């Protein structure tokens, strides 16, 4: 099997991830902050280690500003529901995942906010220059994906602050697709929040994720979920300090242990080196696609402008047919459908059939890409039913 659906969830994982999860489950998954016993203290060390590694990855000076959640979806919901108040306005884009669009739409339907969406071009690149046209006096936040989960197009999120008239508007970045593949730096992007998932480029298990935030936005956020933290237990109020402010309930300790191991693997390899490796196999793919006439790429043909997600459509196959052939005849796993990005498909003209997405990961090899290219040449040359 050749697994090329890493934008959905990454596979394989580093050996250290498997070992960390297994070791945590077998040695006693203590509850951090819930006692002074040995396994509780060990659990606290595991969580702090993962938090510190994530802080290093995102260039956050204070590890407590790394908030651990179950997913990027929970993270985005936590931030938006905490931040937005009646009468607020939000700017996003048509290229967003439903983890952004659905919370915004629910808040709109509930009468809390209004929002505007930036358009994109034929490659899925959003028009940052339109920010001035949609910015309002009551604009509270801009929330954008760092890169499209569909086309892989890297968005110019580092330009957002300079394009806004009101420099105090909060900037929230969904880095679900980029974290672990390219540098994602809270300060260089000039964002207030970066939300991430653990099970894609960060190589952790499913059910892990979180967000990093600066102190400016923390001052205006209130906790949405409250409960036990193992701290200030005599108080009926949620602690006001980080990270306890946003981490009620028992942590997913085995998952966090695995996530920490995944991030440590990335830090040892260095993101710049990882990006270079990804560029090489992405270049192989883009070069091959440029010579096909009936298999078409939606997205940038420049390896420097993208992550390794490739959105394809075909002259003689529906995406579902192409995906079936790739799996049944070539044992290649891809993703067909709408990729939880309905407005992106509408903007790119693929809303009727969806598209086929191929996404490389950290352990995708050159040999696997060469086998993929053979399969795509087959789809380019052979009509359905021939």
N, C-alpha and C positions, 0 to 999 in steps of 0.2 A: 504493500500500500504506500502511495505517495500522498502525504497529507498536506494540502494547500488551502486550508481554511483557517489560518492563524489569526486573521482579523476577527474571527468569531471567538475562538479560544486557542491558545497556543499548545502545540504538541510537536515534539517531545518537550520534556522539562530537563533541566540539569539533574544529574544524579543526586546532588546535594539537596534538592527540593524533596525528592521522594524520601530520602533518609531523614530529613528534618521532620516531615509530617509523621512518618512511622515512629521515630524516636519519641516524639512528643506524646503520641497516643499510647505508646507502650510503657513509657516511664512515669506516667501519671500526669494528666492534664490538670494542673493546679489552677486555682482561680486567683489572679493577681489582686492584691489589695484586700483579700478576704481572709486575713489571718497572717500569723508570723511563722507558720510552719514552713518546712523546707520546700515542698513542692509549690506552695504559693509564691515563695520568694523566687524560685526558679522560673515560674511562669512570668513573673514581672520582668525578669532579666531577658527572657525571650522576646517579650513585647517591646521592651526598650531597645533591644538590639535591632529589631526590624524597623522601629521608628527612627532610630539614628541613621540606619542605612538609607532609608527613604529621604531623610533630611539632607544627607550628603548628595543623593542623586538629583534632587530638585534644587539644591543650593539654598537650603533654608537654615539659617543660623541657629534657630531654636527647635530642637526635636519635638518639644511639646506642641509646636504649630503644625505637626503632622497628625491628622485625625484619621483613625482607622475605622472603616465601615465595611459593609458587606459587598459593596459594588460601587461603580461610578454612578449608577442610577440613584442609589440611596444618597450618595454624596451630593449630587446636583439637587435632588429634592430637598435635602436638609438645608442647603445654602439658600435656595430660592424661597422656600417657605419661611425661613427665618428672616430673610432680608426684605422681602417685598411687602409693601403695605398698600391699603386702598388708595387709588389715585396714581400709583407709580406706573411708569412706562419703561419697557424693556426693548432692546434691539438685539436681534439674533439674525439667522440667515436661513435660506431655503436648503442649505446643505446639511442641516443638523440631523442628528439621530433622534429617535423618539424619546430618548432619555432626557432630552432638552425640550422638544416640541410638545410632548404631552403635558408635562408640568406647566408650561406656559399657557397652553390652551385651557387646561383646567382652571387656572387662576383667572384667565379671561372670562370663561363661562361663569365662574363664581362672582364676577363683577369686581374683582380685586385690581386687575391691571389691564392695560392695553399693551400691544407689542407690534413692532414692525420687523419685517424680514428683509435683509439685504439680498439682492439678486446675485446670480453667478453667470459666468460665461459658459461656453460649450465644453470646457475642460473641468468645470466644477469649481473654478476659482471665484471666490466671492469678491464683489466690488466694494472694497473698503472706502473708496472715494464717495460712496453714497451715504456714508455715516452722517455727514453734515445735513443732508436732505431729510433724514428721518429723525435726527436728534431733536428732542423737545425740552422745554424747561423742566418737565417732570421726569425726564429720563433718569432712572435710578441705576441701571446696569446694562452692560453689553455682555452677552454670553455667546461664545463661538467655539466650534471645534478647532483644534490645532491642525488636524488633517481630516479629510473626508474618509469615513469608513467605506464608502462606495468606490470612489475614484482614486483615493490615495493622494489627492492634491493637498499640498501643504498650504495652509492659509496664512496670510501675512499678519498674524495676530500681534506681532511686535510693533506694528504701525498704528494700532487702534488708538492708543492714548494721544498720539500726536495729531490724529485726525479729529478728535473730539473738541468741541468748543469749551465744554465744561470738563476740566481735567479731574474733577472729583468724582465723576461717574465711576462706579465699580466695574471692574473687568474680570470676568469669570471665564476660564478656559477649560474645555473638555479635552483632556489629553489621553483619552482611552486608547487611541490608535497610535500615538507617537511615543508615549513613555516606554523607554527601553530600546527604541530604535534610533532616535535622534535626540540631541540635547534638548531638555525641557527645563528651563531655568526661570524660576519665579521672578527674579529681579530683571533679567535681560528681556523677558517678555513684557515686563512692567504690568503684571497682572496682580490682582488682589487674591484670587483663588485659582488653583489648578486642581481639577478633579481627575482622578486616575482609577483605573481598574487593575486588579492584581493578576488576572489570569491570562492576559494577552502578552504584550511585549515584556512585562516585568517577570513573566515566567512562574508566577505563583499559582496556587490552586484556585479553582472557582470558589466564589463566595468570599472573596477578599477585594479590597479596594480602599478608597479614602479620598481625602483632599488635604492640600496644604494651603495655608492662608497667612496673610500678613496681619499685623496688629491693628492696622487701620480699619479693616473690615470686621475684625473680631469685636471691636468696640461697639458695633451696631447690631451684631447678630445675637439673637436669643435662642436658647436650646429649644428644639421642637420635641424631641424625645427625651423624657426624663425617667429616672429610676435609680437603681442601685449602682454605685461606682466603687464602693469599698473605701471611699474618702468622705469625710464630714458626715458620717452616717447618723449622727444625732440630729442633723438638720433636715427639715422637710423640703428644703429648696435644693435644686440642682446646683452643684458647685459652679462658681463663675469663672474659674481658672481653667486653662487648657492643660491637657486634652480632655479632662473629665467633663467639661462643659458639654461636649458633644458625643461622649462615649458612655451612654447608659447601658447597663446590662452586661452579661458575661461575654467576654471576647471569644472569637473563634480562634482559640490558641493554636490548634494544629495548622489551620490555614495561615495564620500570621507567621508561624514558624517557617512554613514553606515559602511564603512571600518574602520573608527576610532572607532566606537562602537564595532565592531567585535574584533578588536585588544585589546581594553580595557577589553573586556570580557576574552580574553586569558590571559592577564596580571594579572587579578584578580585571575584566576584559577591557574596560574603558569604552564609553559610548562612542567616541570618535572612531575607534577601531571597529566596533560593531557596525557603525554607519558605512564604513568603507567596504566591509564584507557584503553588506546588503546592496550597496551600489553596484558591485561587480555582477551579482546574479540578476539584479534588476536590469542592468545594462544588456545582459544576454537576452532577457525576455523582450525588452523594448526593440532591440535590433531585429529579433526574429519577427516580431509583430509588424515591423515596418516593411517586411517583404511579403506579407500575406495580403490577399486582395478581397477575401470574403469573410475574414475575421477582423473585427474593428475594435480599436481601443477607444474608450471614453476616458479622457484624462490627459495629463501632460505627458508628452513623449520624452521629456527631459528628466533624466534620473535625479538631477539635483533639486527638482521641484516636487518630489513625491516621496511617499513611503511605499513599501512593496505590496500595495493593493492594486489590482488590475481589473478594471471593469470592462467586460467584453460583450459585444453582440455580434450576431452572425447573419449572413445573407440567407442561408438555406436551413437554418435550425432555429428553433426557439431556444432560449437559455436553458429551459428544463431538458429539452432533447439533447443539447450539447453536454450538459452536466451528466445526464444518464450515460451517454456514450463514453465520456471521459472516465467514469467510474466502472462501468460494466466491461469495457474493452481495454482500458489502460490502467485500471486500479488507481485513478487519481481522484482524490476527494476535493471538491470545490463547493461553492455556495451559490445557489440560484434563488431567485425570488426578488424581494423588495428590500431586504437588508435593513429593515426598521428605519428607512429613510424615504418616506413617501414623497415629500416635496422635492427631494433631490431627483428622484426618478421623473417626476413631472417636469422639472426644470430642464432635464437632459433629454426628454422625449422618450423615455423608456417605461412610462407608467402603464402601458398596456400589457407588456410581457415581463417586466422586470429585466434583470440582467444576470450574467454569470460573473462572479467575482473569484479571482484567484489571488491568494495572499500568502506570501512567503513568510517564513519565521526564522528564528535564530539557528535552527538546525536543518534548514533547507539546503541541500547540497547542489553543486554544479551538475552532477550526474542526474539528479532529479529534475532540474530545470531543462536539461537536454532531452530527457524523456518526455517532459511536458511539451516541448517545442515539436517533437515528432508527432505527438497527439494533435496539437493545434494545426500542424500542416495537413494531417489527415482530414480534419474538419474543414480546412480550407479547400481541399481538393475533391472530397467525396460528398455528393449530395445525399440528403436523407432518403433512404429507401434504395439507394444504389447497391 
